[in-house]
Amino acid sequence: MVALPKSFDLEAMRLRVRLHKGEREAVKQRCAEILAEGRHRPEIRKIADELEKARRGRPRTGAKYRWFEIGERDGILRDEGHKYEVRLRLLGEEFDLRDESKIKTALALYKKAMDEYGAVVGEG
């Protein structure tokens, strides 16, 4: 099986979901463990840097960081036969997003990542 694109880091996405759920200290600890292993993980480094710099409030965990989940859910809704406008409304309700443009941006990021993945898998 061919590897995912270098820009794709599943664990970083999972850590962002945990941040969104409020598990800040657990994410901090996991980031430290991963970085201590010495592997080059730019997305993990980015999360760790955000956590170090953030003094108040929650770290950034909005729609642009949940694009993978939004994209997967959109695919499920599409398979169920929902029209585009209905999918946008349902995704907005599910992910608590009132701005339709944020959903569209997340879907564009998902499509771009899946296209990159398809190109890599196609080469193998």
N, C-alpha and C positions, 0 to 999 in steps of 0.2 A: 504494500500500500504506500502511496506517495504521501509525503508530509504536507501539512497545511502550510499556507503562506506564512512567511516570517512575521508579518504584521498581526497574525492571529494568535492570541494567547487566552486559551479557555480558562485557565486558573485565574488570570487577572479579571476576567469577566465575572467569575464566581465570587472573587473577593469584593468586587464592586457591588454585587447583589447583597453580600453580607454587610457591607457598609450601609447600604440603603436600609437594611433591617436594624441598624444601630449597633452592630457588633464591632465597634471601632477597635477596642483593645485586642480582640482575637485576630483581627485583620493585621494590626500592627505587628503582632507576634509572628504571624505566618509570613508576612513580608520579610521580617528579619531572618527567619529560618531559611527562606528561599534564597535571599541575597547572601547569606552566610555560606551557602553551598558553592558560591563562586561562579555560577552560570550567568551568562549575559541575558538578562530578562528586562528589556526596556520598559514594558508596560508595568511590571511589578515595581521597578525603580520609580516610575512616575507616581504610582499609588503611594509608595513609601515617602516620597518627597512631599506629596500633598498632605499626608498625615503629619509630617514633621512641621510643615509651615503653618498648618491650620491651628489657630489658637482658640478660636471660638466657633460655635456652630458645627454643622455637619459638613463633611467634605462633599465635593461635587459628585452627585450620583444621579443626575437627571436623565432625561430621555436619550441624550447623545451617548450615554454610557450603557444604556440598556438596549441598544440597537439590535443585538443578536436575539434577545428574547422577543422583542417587538416583531422582528422579521419572521421568526419561527411561528409566532402566534398568527401573524398575517397569513402565512402559508396554510396553517390549519383552517383558518376561517375561509380562505379561498377554496380549499378542498371541500369544505362543507357547502359551497355554492353561494356564499354571500357576495354581493356586488361591492365594488371598490368603495363607494360612499358609505355603505353600511359597515364595511370593515374599518374604515377610518373612525367612524363614530364609536364602534365597539372597542377598538384599541384605545381610543381616548378615554373611555370610561374605565377600562381595565387597568390602564397604566396611569390614571389620574392626570391626563394631559388635556388641557383645554385648547391649546394652540395646535391646529391641524398641521401647520408647517413643520412642527417638531416631529410629528409622526411621519410625515413625508420624508424628512431628512433622515430619520432612523431607517426607514425602508430603503432609501437610496444607499445608505452605508451597508446595509445587509446585502442588497443586490450586488454592490461592488465587491464585497468580500466573497460572495458565492461565485461571482464571475472569475475572480482571481483563483479561487480554489478549483473551479472547473478547468481553468487553463492549466493549472499545475497537475491535476489528476489526468487531464487529457494528454499531457506530455509523457506521462509514465507509461 
